[in-house]
Amino acid sequence: MKGYEPPPSNDSPDLTPMIDVVFLLIVFFMVVANKISERYMKLEDMPVAKNAKLVETPEPSNMFTIKDSPELGQVPYDGERPIDFSSIPKVIARDPNKPTTVRADGSVPQSVMFDVYRAIGGASQKSKVVINALERPE
């Protein structure tokens, strides 16, 4: 008569639940530590470096925006006010030492931009000219 043989089994314990618990504890402590550090850190209490410099606000500039509208074509704006291309030198002549910023819609032709550059150059603009593209609405 043969003796009783237990069925073959895997003697190692299942570690999956323990790994899950450890992962959840790590996530819990990361979230709690982040919240605690946000609560106790205040900007006015932070030390100031001795060699820190105050950031200057940028000086105002002559801002021109060129928008392409189906009804009017390419229209330059001085701030929010539509102007004519011939009045760009007059706007710059008010304060020629200010830098000039030109923002243009992506659909504005390059020839229109050259007209704006010529108008700025005609105003004997000696300071820098910054050119930015307007964001297109999606």
Secondary structure, 3 states (H helix, E strand, C coil): CCCCCCCCCCCCCCCHHHHHHHHHHHHHHHHHHHHHHHHHCCHHHCCCCCCCCCCCCCCCCEEEEEEEECCCEEEEEECCEECCHHHHHHHHHHCCCCCEEEEECCCCCHHHHHHHHHHHHHCCCCCCEEEEECCCCC
